[in-house]
């Protein structure tokens, strides 16, 4: 969303690029006998630190002897501290990065390379006391100065120094003309000033950077509604509410923050029933419906008071984190920093710890996520959700037996929640315990209301297990039931259409389903393969070849797509190419049950078509 977020990521990339330079420094140190050998051996030879970039790095994986060696290196060389901190940072192990950096700065407090890392490492690790100190001395001409300014904005806000907060926000706006976050915060800051130095029109005008981007139309109207609420501007509030109502009618899904802002407007107008409907709708789209239970209980009572300025700032960071999280790897990093900025304002809020745990999970740091969930298991609203995710992480961390025990208990505890049984089904299916998987998916379905998105997906999952045990009538029953709930869902249409095509039945119906699925997702390799396969089954071999060639180009590593293309080539007389595709399929690790058939085709070709 925000240009400032991209700046944060570029700052991270700049720090990580310095890793290469530091590493070269260590190699030079080796040649002059400065002990760099131990660092490199530890980094490149130790299991936890030599893992692939997608694996977690954990200080807990170090033996006492390794830790002693590392501490000695950090104390003897700033390059060692820089290198080790950067490596941990690169792998998103922020706690370990902080550990190395703190030790390095204790030994070399004036080292500029270590100082340059301090801001990002301390904020990413949630060490706000050190992070604020690093922000105060961070050079204004460096890319990370925008992060420093946001940290100082928050510190000023917590000290109720609104003048300083405004100055830091203005500094961000001057540095980054494309930034959309600082103008929003400046507008809320101006609206909160009891002296009202700016007219309402000028305060609304601060949002022009958001208004000019059509992708953020809802975000713009949402903040107009919040500002109108701050300013007591009923006319503007009504206009923003009308615009947001039109959006929520057209789009599915209603965020909690948006539902609460709109709900407060309705409650203020005495329309408690309409507000309750908004809260119910939003509760269907969140991981813990209890989050809105207080809002529903307030019906016909005193309206919810407007949020404080600190709450507006924190919520703006959370919303920015949500938007940034949609933008791949860069978005995950910047989203994480936005969550940390919200936490800086309210460090004890369990809801923020939940969001950070989810972010750590996305950054491949399951132990950090597990620890945060553990801190929130007693929360009256989030406790069940935290225990659920902690159990899931237990499985990921290797304690499968305890994970299953906890998930069974969680499933029994909440008859209104299906997720514990779904994950039990997922784990059983993964471990090829198909009877258990069917049982657990069935339990999950029993705890899921009819005609909900969750229900069609559970039917889809159970159908996948039925496929593994070749119970075709049950597959078809589940997929037909799922299609009644989600009739235009491409993956459902693909599953049923492909099953029919592969069995050589209902080919006309299969073609209708797969044509619709392909129109919805023309670049999906599996769907393209399926529609090619149904054409093959119908004897349209030339058309099948065109589609299957496209599917192979989309996913060359899929053994079954290559196998299908080989069959189609054989039928149109391109037999050498057919044999090549079958041989290629064998190299791509197909399921064992398909290997004898592919080998037979390589030896003997295909029989005459009927």
C-alpha positions in Angstrom: 0.0 0.0 0.0 2.3 2.7 1.3 5.5 3.9 -0.3 7.1 4.1 3.2 6.7 0.4 3.5 8.7 -0.2 0.4 11.4 2.1 2.0 11.5 -0.2 5.0 12.0 -3.2 2.8 14.7 -1.5 0.8 16.4 -0.7 4.1 16.2 -4.3 5.1 17.7 -5.4 1.7 20.5 -2.9 2.1 21.3 -4.3 5.5 21.3 -7.8 4.1 23.4 -6.8 1.2 26.0 -5.6 3.7 26.1 -9.3 4.9 28.1 -10.1 1.8 30.6 -7.3 2.4 30.9 -8.3 6.1 31.4 -11.9 5.1 34.3 -10.9 2.8 35.7 -9.0 5.7 35.7 -12.2 7.8 37.4 -14.1 5.0 40.1 -11.5 5.0 40.3 -11.8 8.7 40.9 -15.5 8.3 44.0 -14.9 6.3 45.4 -12.6 8.9 44.5 -14.9 11.8 41.7 -13.1 13.4 39.6 -16.1 14.2 37.2 -15.8 11.4 37.5 -19.6 10.8 35.4 -20.3 13.8 32.6 -18.0 12.6 32.5 -19.5 9.2 32.6 -23.0 10.6 29.7 -22.2 12.9 27.7 -20.4 10.3 28.2 -22.9 7.5 28.7 -26.1 9.4 26.2 -25.9 12.3 22.8 -27.4 11.5 20.7 -24.5 12.8 22.6 -21.7 11.2 23.5 -23.5 8.0 19.9 -24.3 7.2 18.2 -23.2 4.0 16.9 -19.6 3.9 13.3 -21.0 4.3 14.2 -22.7 7.5 14.2 -21.2 10.9 17.3 -20.1 12.7 17.0 -20.5 16.4 19.5 -19.6 19.1 18.0 -22.5 21.1 19.6 -24.9 18.6 23.1 -23.9 19.7 25.0 -26.1 22.1 26.6 -24.4 25.1 30.0 -24.9 23.4 28.8 -23.3 20.2 27.3 -20.4 22.1 30.6 -19.9 24.0 32.5 -19.8 20.7 30.1 -17.3 19.2 30.2 -15.1 22.2 34.0 -15.1 22.1 33.9 -14.1 18.4 31.4 -11.4 19.0 33.4 -10.0 21.8 36.6 -10.1 19.7 35.4 -8.6 16.4 32.7 -6.2 15.3 32.6 -8.0 12.0 31.6 -11.2 13.8 28.7 -9.4 15.5 27.7 -7.7 12.3 27.9 -10.9 10.3 26.0 -13.1 12.8 23.3 -10.5 13.4 22.8 -10.0 9.7 22.5 -13.7 9.1 19.9 -14.1 11.8 18.1 -11.0 10.5 18.1 -12.4 6.9 16.3 -15.5 8.2 13.9 -13.4 10.3 15.2 -14.7 13.6 15.0 -11.3 15.1 15.6 -12.4 18.7 18.9 -14.0 17.8 19.8 -11.0 15.7 19.2 -8.8 18.7 21.3 -11.1 20.9 24.3 -10.8 18.7 23.9 -7.1 18.2 23.5 -6.3 21.9 26.7 -8.3 22.6 28.5 -6.6 19.8 27.5 -3.1 20.8 28.5 -3.9 24.4 32.0 -4.7 23.2 32.2 -2.0 20.4 29.6 0.7 21.3 31.0 3.2 18.7 31.2 0.8 15.7 29.2 2.5 12.8 28.2 -0.8 11.1 26.7 -2.1 14.3 24.9 1.2 14.9 23.5 1.1 11.4 21.8 -2.2 12.2 20.5 -1.2 15.6 17.2 0.5 14.6 15.9 -2.3 12.4 17.1 -5.2 14.6 15.7 -3.7 17.9 12.3 -2.8 16.4 11.9 -6.1 14.6 12.8 -7.9 17.9 10.3 -5.7 19.8 13.0 -4.1 22.0 11.4 -0.7 21.9 13.5 0.9 24.6 16.7 0.3 22.6 14.8 0.9 19.3 13.8 4.4 20.4 17.4 5.2 21.4 18.6 4.0 18.0 15.9 6.1 16.2 17.0 9.3 18.0 20.5 9.0 16.6 19.7 7.5 13.2 21.0 9.6 10.3 18.2 11.5 8.5 19.7 10.9 5.1 19.6 7.1 5.4 16.7 5.0 3.9 15.7 3.7 7.3 15.1 7.2 8.6 11.4 6.8 7.8 11.2 3.9 10.2 13.1 6.0 12.8 10.6 8.8 12.4 7.6 6.5 12.9 9.2 5.1 16.0 9.7 8.6 17.3 6.1 9.5 16.4 4.9 6.7 18.6 7.2 7.7 21.4 6.0 11.3 21.3 2.4 10.1 21.2 2.9 8.0 24.3 4.4 11.0 26.1 1.4 13.1 24.9 3.8 15.4 23.0 1.5 16.0 20.0 3.7 18.8 18.6 6.7 16.6 18.4 4.6 13.8 16.8 3.4 16.2 14.2 6.9 17.3 13.4 8.1 13.8 12.9 5.2 13.0 10.7 5.8 16.1 8.6 9.4 15.0 8.3 8.2 11.7 6.8 5.9 13.5 4.4 8.7 15.7 3.2 11.1 12.8 2.6 8.5 10.6 0.8 6.0 12.5 -1.3 4.3 9.2 -2.2 3.7 8.1 1.4 0.1 7.6 2.4 0.5 6.7 6.0 1.9 9.9 7.5 -0.9 12.1 6.0 -3.5 9.9 7.6 -1.9 10.1 11.0 -1.4 13.8 10.6 -5.1 14.2 9.8 -6.1 12.3 13.0 -3.5 14.3 15.0 -5.0 17.6 13.7 -8.5 16.4 14.4 -7.6 15.5 17.9 -6.1 19.0 18.7 -8.5 20.8 21.0 -7.4 24.1 19.5 -8.4 23.0 16.0 -5.7 25.0 14.2 -6.9 23.5 10.9 -10.4 23.8 9.4 -12.2 20.5 8.8 -11.8 20.9 5.0 -8.0 21.1 5.3 -7.9 18.1 7.6 -9.9 16.1 5.1 -7.6 17.4 2.4 -4.6 15.7 4.1 -6.0 12.4 2.8 -5.5 13.5 -0.8 -2.6 11.0 -1.2 -5.0 8.2 -0.3 -7.9 9.6 -2.3 -5.9 9.8 -5.5 -5.3 6.0 -5.5 -8.4 4.1 -6.7 -7.1 0.9 -5.0 -7.6 2.6 -1.6 -11.1 4.0 -2.1 -12.4 2.0 0.9 -9.4 3.0 3.1 -10.0 6.6 2.2 -13.7 6.6 3.0 -13.0 4.6 6.2 -10.6 7.3 7.5 -13.1 10.0 6.4 -15.6 8.4 8.6 -13.2 8.2 11.5 -12.2 11.9 11.0 -15.8 13.0 10.8 -16.4 11.2 14.1 -13.5 13.0 15.7 -14.7 16.3 14.4 -18.4 15.8 15.1 -19.1 16.4 11.4 -22.5 14.5 11.0 -22.8 15.5 7.3 -19.4 14.1 6.3 -19.9 11.0 8.5 -23.2 10.3 6.7 -21.5 10.6 3.3 -18.6 8.4 4.2 -21.0 5.8 5.8 -23.1 5.7 2.6 -20.0 5.2 0.4 -18.8 2.4 2.7 -22.2 0.8 2.7 -22.2 0.6 -1.1 -18.8 -1.1 -1.0 -19.9 -3.7 1.6 -23.0 -4.5 -0.5 -20.8 -5.1 -3.5 -18.0 -7.0 -1.9 -17.8 -10.0 0.4 -16.0 -9.8 3.7 -16.1 -7.0 6.3 -13.0 -6.2 8.4 -13.5 -5.8 12.1 -12.1 -2.3 12.2 -14.4 -1.2 9.4 -17.4 -2.9 11.0 -16.7 -1.2 14.3 -16.4 2.2 12.7 -19.7 1.8 10.7 -21.3 0.2 13.8 -20.4 3.1 16.0 -22.1 5.4 13.4 -25.3 3.3 13.5 -25.3 3.1 17.3 -24.9 6.8 17.5 -28.0 7.1 15.4 -29.8 4.7 17.6 -29.8 1.9 14.9 -28.6 -0.9 17.2 -30.3 -3.7 15.1 -28.4 -2.6 12.0 -25.2 -2.3 13.9 -25.7 -5.8 15.3 -26.1 -7.2 11.8 -22.8 -5.6 10.7 -21.0 -7.2 13.7 -22.5 -10.6 12.9 -21.4 -10.3 9.3 -17.9 -9.3 10.3 -17.7 -12.1 12.9 -17.9 -14.6 10.0 -14.7 -13.3 8.5 -12.4 -13.4 11.5 -10.4 -16.1 13.1 -12.1 -15.6 16.5 -15.8 -14.6 16.3 -15.7 -13.8 20.0 -13.8 -10.6 19.1 -17.1 -9.0 18.4 -19.1 -10.5 21.2 -18.9 -7.3 23.3 -20.2 -5.3 20.4 -23.2 -7.6 20.0 -23.9 -7.6 23.8 -24.0 -3.8 23.7 -27.2 -3.8 21.7 -29.7 -1.2 22.8 -27.2 0.0 25.4 -24.9 3.0 25.5 -23.1 3.4 22.2 -19.4 2.5 21.9 -17.2 5.6 22.6 -15.0 6.8 19.8 -11.4 5.5 19.8 -8.6 7.5 21.5 -5.9 9.1 19.3 -3.5 6.3 20.4 -6.0 3.7 19.3 -6.5 5.4 16.0 -2.8 5.4 15.3 -2.4 1.7 16.4 -5.4 0.7 14.3 -4.0 2.5 11.3 -0.7 0.6 11.6 -2.7 -2.7 11.8 -4.8 -1.8 8.7 -1.6 -0.9 6.9 -0.1 -4.2 8.0 -3.1 -6.1 6.6 -2.8 -4.3 3.2 1.0 -4.7 3.0 0.7 -8.4 3.8 -0.9 -9.1 0.4 2.3 -8.1 -1.5 4.5 -11.2 -1.2 7.9 -11.3 0.5 8.3 -7.5 0.5 4.9 -7.1 2.0 5.5 -9.7 4.7 8.5 -7.8 6.0 6.8 -4.4 5.9 3.6 -5.8 7.4 5.6 -7.2 10.3 7.2 -3.8 11.0 3.7 -2.2 10.9 2.6 -4.7 13.6 5.6 -3.8 15.7 4.7 -0.1 15.4 1.2 -0.9 16.7 2.7 -3.0 19.5 5.0 -0.1 20.5 1.8 1.9 21.3 0.1 -0.9 23.2 2.7 -3.5 24.2 0.4 -5.5 26.4 -2.5 -6.1 24.1 -3.0 -9.8 23.4 -4.7 -9.2 20.1 -1.5 -7.6 18.8 0.5 -10.6 20.1 -1.8 -12.9 18.1 -1.2 -10.8 14.9 2.6 -11.0 15.5 2.4 -14.7 16.0 0.7 -15.1 12.7 3.3 -12.9 11.1 6.2 -15.0 12.6 4.5 -18.1 11.3 4.5 -16.5 7.8 8.2 -15.6 8.2 9.1 -19.3 8.9 9.7 -18.8 12.6 7.4 -21.3 14.2 9.1 -21.3 17.7 8.6 -17.5 18.0 5.0 -17.9 16.9 4.5 -20.7 19.4 5.9 -18.6 22.3 3.6 -15.7 21.5 0.5 -17.9 21.3 1.6 -19.4 24.7 1.5 -15.9 26.2 -2.2 -15.5 25.2 -3.8 -18.9 26.0 -5.6 -17.5 29.0 -7.1 -14.6 27.1 -11.0 -14.7 27.5 -11.5 -13.9 23.8 -8.4 -15.2 22.1 -7.5 -18.2 24.3 -9.1 -20.9 22.3 -7.7 -19.5 19.1 -4.2 -19.3 20.6 -4.4 -22.9 21.9 -5.5 -24.1 18.5 -2.6 -22.5 16.7 -0.1 -23.6 19.3 -1.3 -27.2 18.8 -0.8 -26.8 15.1 2.7 -25.5 15.7 3.5 -28.4 18.0 2.9 -30.7 15.0 5.2 -28.5 12.9 7.9 -28.5 15.6 7.8 -32.3 15.8 5.5 -33.1 18.8 2.8 -34.8 16.8 1.3 -36.8 19.7 0.7 -33.8 21.9 -0.6 -31.8 19.0 -3.3 -34.4 18.3 -4.3 -34.7 22.0 -4.7 -30.9 22.2 -6.7 -30.7 19.0 -9.1 -33.4 20.1 -9.7 -31.6 23.3 -10.2 -28.3 21.5 -12.7 -29.8 19.1 -14.8 -31.2 22.0 -14.6 -27.9 23.8 -16.1 -25.7 21.1 -19.1 -27.2 19.2 -19.3 -23.9 17.2 -15.8 -24.3 15.8 -14.7 -26.8 13.2 -11.0 -25.9 12.8 -9.5 -28.3 15.4 -11.1 -31.3 13.6 -10.2 -29.9 10.2 -6.5 -29.8 11.2 -6.7 -33.3 12.6 -8.1 -34.4 9.3 -5.3 -32.6 7.5 -2.6 -34.3 9.6 -4.3 -37.8 9.2 -4.5 -37.3 5.4 -0.9 -36.2 5.3 0.1 -39.3 7.2 -2.1 -41.5 4.9 -4.3 -42.5 7.8 -7.4 -42.2 5.6 -10.0 -43.6 7.9 -9.1 -41.1 10.6 -9.0 -38.3 8.1 -12.5 -39.1 6.9 -13.7 -39.3 10.6 -12.2 -35.9 11.5 -13.4 -34.1 8.4 -16.9 -35.5 9.1 -16.7 -34.2 12.7 -15.6 -30.8 11.3 -18.6 -30.8 8.9 -20.9 -31.6 11.8 -19.7 -28.4 13.5 -20.1 -26.2 10.5 -23.3 -24.4 9.5 -24.9 -25.2 6.2 -24.3 -23.0 3.2 -21.1 -21.5 4.5 -17.7 -21.1 2.6 -16.1 -23.3 5.2 -18.5 -26.1 4.5 -17.8 -26.5 0.8 -14.0 -26.5 1.5 -14.4 -29.3 4.1 -16.4 -31.3 1.6 -13.7 -30.7 -0.9 -11.0 -31.9 1.5 -13.0 -35.0 2.4 -13.6 -35.8 -1.3 -9.8 -35.7 -1.7 -9.5 -38.5 1.0 -12.3 -40.5 -0.7 -10.3 -40.2 -3.9 -7.2 -41.7 -2.1 -9.3 -44.8 -1.1 -11.2 -44.9 -4.5 -14.7 -44.3 -3.1 -16.0 -42.7 -6.2 -19.6 -42.4 -5.3 -18.7 -40.6 -2.1 -16.4 -38.3 -3.9 -19.2 -37.3 -6.3 -21.7 -36.9 -3.5 -19.4 -34.5 -1.6 -18.4 -32.5 -4.7 -22.0 -32.2 -5.8 -23.0 -31.0 -2.3 -20.1 -28.5 -2.3 -21.1 -27.1 -5.7 -24.6 -26.4 -4.4 -22.9 -24.1 -1.9 -20.3 -22.6 -4.3 -21.5 -23.3 -7.8 -18.9 -21.2 -9.5 -15.8 -22.4 -7.6 -13.2 -23.5 -10.2 -11.4 -26.0 -8.1 -14.6 -27.9 -7.3 -15.6 -27.9 -11.0 -12.1 -29.1 -11.9 -12.1 -31.9 -9.3 -15.4 -33.3 -10.4 -14.9 -32.8 -14.1 -11.5 -34.4 -14.0 -12.7 -37.4 -12.0 -15.4 -38.0 -14.6 -13.0 -37.6 -17.5 -10.4 -39.9 -16.0 -13.0 -42.6 -15.5 -14.5 -42.0 -18.9 -18.0 -41.2 -17.7 -20.3 -38.2 -17.9 -18.0 -36.7 -20.5 -20.5 -34.1 -21.7 -21.1 -32.8 -18.2 -17.4 -32.9 -17.5 -16.7 -30.7 -20.5 -19.3 -28.2 -19.4 -17.8 -28.0 -15.9 -14.2 -27.8 -17.1 -14.9 -25.2 -19.8 -16.4 -23.0 -17.1 -13.5 -23.6 -14.7 -10.9 -22.9 -17.5 -12.7 -19.6 -18.4 -12.4 -18.6 -14.7 -8.7 -19.6 -14.4 -7.2 -19.9 -17.9 -3.6 -19.9 -16.5 -4.1 -22.7 -14.0 -2.0 -25.7 -15.1 -4.2 -28.3 -13.4 -7.4 -27.0 -14.9 -5.8 -26.7 -18.3 -4.6 -30.3 -18.0 -8.1 -31.4 -17.0 -9.9 -29.8 -20.0 -7.2 -31.2 -22.3 -7.8 -34.6 -20.8 -11.6 -34.5 -21.3 -11.0 -33.6 -24.9 -8.7 -36.6 -25.1 -11.3 -38.9 -23.7 -13.8 -37.5 -26.2 -11.4 -38.3 -29.1 -10.6 -34.7 -29.8 -6.9 -35.5 -29.9 -5.6 -32.4 -31.8 -7.4 -30.1 -29.4 -6.2 -32.1 -26.4 -2.6 -31.7 -27.6 -2.9 -27.9 -27.8 -4.3 -27.7 -24.3 -1.9 -30.3 -22.7 1.1 -28.5 -24.3 0.0 -25.3 -22.7 -0.4 -27.1 -19.3 3.1 -28.5 -19.6 4.5 -25.1 -20.2 2.7 -23.8 -17.1 3.9 -26.7 -14.9 6.7 -28.7 -16.6 7.5 -30.5 -13.3 4.1 -32.3 -13.1 4.5 -36.0 -14.0 0.8 -36.6 -14.8 0.5 -33.6 -17.2 3.6 -35.0 -19.0 2.0 -38.4 -19.1 -1.2 -37.1 -20.5 0.6 -35.2 -23.2 2.5 -38.3 -24.1 -0.8 -40.1 -24.6 -2.2 -37.3 -26.8 1.0 -37.3 -28.9 0.7 -41.0 -29.5 -2.9 -40.7 -30.7 -1.9 -38.1 -33.4 1.1 -40.1 -34.6 3.9 -38.2 -32.9 5.1 -41.4 -31.2 8.8 -40.4 -30.5 7.6 -37.3 -28.7 5.1 -39.5 -26.9 7.8 -41.8 -25.6 9.9 -38.8 -24.6 7.0 -37.3 -22.5 6.4 -40.7 -20.8 10.1 -41.0 -20.0 10.0 -37.4 -18.7 7.1 -38.3 -16.5 9.0 -41.1 -14.9 11.9 -38.7 -14.0 9.4 -36.4 -12.1 8.6 -38.8 -9.3 5.0 -39.9 -10.1 3.0 -41.8 -7.5 4.0 -45.4 -7.3 0.7 -46.7 -8.6 1.2 -45.0 -12.0 4.8 -46.1 -12.6 4.0 -49.6 -14.1 1.5 -48.2 -16.5 3.9 -45.5 -17.8 6.7 -48.1 -18.2 4.4 -50.3 -20.1 3.5 -47.5 -22.5 7.2 -46.8 -23.1 7.7 -50.4 -24.0 4.6 -51.1 -26.0 2.8 -47.8 -26.8 -0.9 -47.4 -26.5 -3.5 -49.9 -27.8 -5.7 -49.1 -30.7 -8.3 -46.4 -29.7 -11.8 -47.8 -29.5 
